[in-house]
Amino acid sequence: MIFRQLFDSVSGTYTYLLASRRGGEALILDPVLEKVDRYIQLVSELDLKLIKAVDTHLHADHITGLGALRDRTHCVTVMGERSKVDVVSMRLAEGDNLTIEGLALDVLYTPGHTDDSYSFLMHDRVFTGDTLLIRGTGRTDFQNGDARAQYDSIFNKLLRLPDETMVFPAHDYKGETVSTIGEEKAFNPRLQVKSVDQYVELMNALNLPNPKMMDVAVPANMRVGLAQEEIARRGWALSAADAIALDSRPDVALVDLRERAEREKHGVIPGSLHAPYPDLVANVRPGGMLNELARATGRRIVFYCAFGERSAMAVRAAQDAGLTSACHIQGGIDAWKKANGPLVR
Ligand SMILES: [Fe+2]
């Protein structure tokens, strides 16, 4: 396995690069905008393909690298379903898996630092975001923070993991790099409380100043979505209502770019084909499955995904490959559902 812990000394942020093998798919957790060049260089040095960029929560102390990584590598942006960020490619909930080739991380919803804080468990290690830090816990006094919820996330989820589970947080300000659940149980001063009320009292008495970057970072991080308007301006987008009207026409081929688990959980547009986004480039190039389908049958390719991000990127790639009729459903299956489009599971 490839496991890299990268550090941004300005914000004290840890970013993690994970892959199951050299030459394989990679994911990056909590990337920082100013470090994006470095990540891309490392991904190329290790001969990896960046597939997913994930944030554990909406950060207040640095600008996320999610949008820049998506624009430069066409990776999928991922956050939790509770996040108020405008658009990401994929949203996950407690019990879902965050997967790339050879790796699957369990998604834990661990609110408290913010109401959109998630942790990710991978066998012997857990990425705790700002929920559980080394000898500390994330502040709970802004961004819908809630000390009571954090107590529950820590004591009833994270501390129930095996004691030897390694803890990799999103931040450290003292140079610590890793801990374990057992160590934090025993030595984290914030966790030596007798009750939830005592924890709430402790957290409410911290009186911390706001992060320096907060006024810049929070608004920037709320808007990482790809500008789908540009795709629409070029005439490559259908509204959900227009797509519903086109549905089941023989000259249209609806193509679902999502992963199998997303299809099972959220439903599928009846009669649509499945062509997962990571295989897109191979599918749209001459000789590829979708390219052949469009050329042989004259059918118009209409891509869709969860929120319209992957499909907007797919439209660009298909147009670049010469499929001039390719378009997508703006807003994805989320918009389709809101427009009461039919679904099968
Ligand atoms: Fe945070």
Boltz pocket constraint, residues with backbone or C-beta under 6 A from the ligand:
constraints:
  - pocket:
      binder: B
      contacts: [[A, 57], [A, 58], [A, 59], [A, 60], [A, 61], [A, 113], [A, 130], [A, 138]]
      max_distance: 6.0
